[in-house]
Amino acid sequence: MQISFVIHDLKSLEFFSGILANMIHKGDYILFHGEIGAGKTTLIKFIAKSMGINERYVSSPSFVIINEYKKDRLKIFHIDIYRLGENTSISDVGLDDYYLEEGIVFIEWAEYLNDLEKNKGLHLKMEILENEGRKLTLSSNDPTWFERLEKLQKINLL
């Protein structure tokens, strides 16, 4: 299943992230796609903020590969695989332990995952539009996301 939205400004992106955050469950992982500057880390900051994480602690893990954020019993694992290159396997780099945790996993640069791992979770692609807006395309082959995507599709972001 696939749905798309056009986001015109940061206020709308933050609104969308709050709705999405309420649909994310422990054990989920969200795979972020998009070019540099598309807003992947900004969106993750807004989602984490909606989940009660202080957004000033949320930053791109480009150089450390993984950031972990905690709030009470909630754990978010924020992974950036850009520097690891194409066809990255989570298990090849020892990151598979994070899937086994009772947490939520966000992966930036998911287009670099190997094909087998691209078939999991919720994919969120961000595209920069000419008018400075963003097109968000959410897709999943995971049946646990179908109902949630249908609910998201009914939301008016204007």
Residue pairs with C-beta under 8 A, 6 or more apart in sequence:
1 139
1 140
1 145
1 146
1 149
1 150
2 137
2 138
2 139
2 149
3 137
3 138
3 139
3 149
3 152
3 153
4 135
4 136
4 137
4 138
5 16
5 135
5 136
5 138
5 157
6 129
6 133
6 134
6 135
6 136
6 157
7 13
7 16
7 133
7 134
7 135
7 136
7 157
8 131
8 133
9 133
10 42
12 157
13 39
13 42
13 43
13 46
13 134
14 46
14 49
15 157
16 136
16 155
16 157
17 43
17 46
17 47
17 49
17 50
18 46
18 50
19 152
19 155
20 47
20 50
20 152
21 46
21 47
21 48
21 50
21 51
22 50
23 148
23 151
23 152
24 30
24 47
24 51
24 104
25 104
26 74
26 102
26 103
26 104
27 102
27 103
27 104
28 104
28 105
28 121
28 122
28 144
29 99
29 104
29 105
29 106
29 107
29 120
29 121
29 122
30 47
30 104
30 105
30 106
30 107
30 121
30 122
30 123
30 124
31 107
31 110
31 113
31 118
31 120
31 121
31 122
31 123
31 124
32 40
32 43
32 44
32 106
32 107
32 108
32 109
32 110
32 124
32 125
32 126
33 40
33 109
33 110
33 111
33 123
33 124
33 125
33 126
34 40
34 125
34 126
34 127
34 128
35 127
35 128
37 128
38 126
38 127
38 128
38 134
39 126
39 134
40 108
40 109
40 126
41 58
41 59
41 60
41 108
43 124
43 126
44 58
44 78
44 106
44 108
45 55
45 58
46 55
47 106
48 55
48 58
48 69
48 76
48 78
49 55
49 58
51 71
51 74
51 76
51 104
52 71
52 72
52 74
53 69
53 70
53 71
53 74
53 76
57 69
58 67
58 69
58 78
59 67
60 80
60 108
61 67
61 78
61 79
61 80
61 108
62 80
62 82
62 83
63 83
65 79
65 80
65 81
65 83
65 84
65 93
65 95
66 77
66 78
66 79
66 80
66 95
66 98
67 77
67 78
68 75
68 76
68 77
68 78
69 75
69 76
69 78
70 76
74 103
74 104
75 101
75 102
75 103
75 104
76 103
76 104
76 105
76 106
77 98
77 101
77 103
77 104
77 105
77 106
78 106
78 108
79 95
79 98
79 105
79 106
79 107
79 108
80 107
80 108
80 109
81 88
81 93
81 107
81 108
81 109
81 110
81 112
81 113
82 108
82 109
82 112
84 93
84 112
85 112
86 112
87 112
87 113
87 114
88 112
88 113
88 114
89 113
89 114
89 116
89 117
90 96
90 98
90 99
90 113
90 117
98 105
99 105
105 121
107 113
110 118
110 123
111 118
119 141
120 142
121 140
121 142
121 145
122 138
122 139
122 140
122 142
122 145
122 149
123 137
123 138
123 139
123 140
124 136
124 137
124 138
125 136
125 137
125 138
125 139
126 134
126 135
126 136
127 134
127 135
127 137
128 134
129 135
138 149
138 152
139 149
140 146
140 149
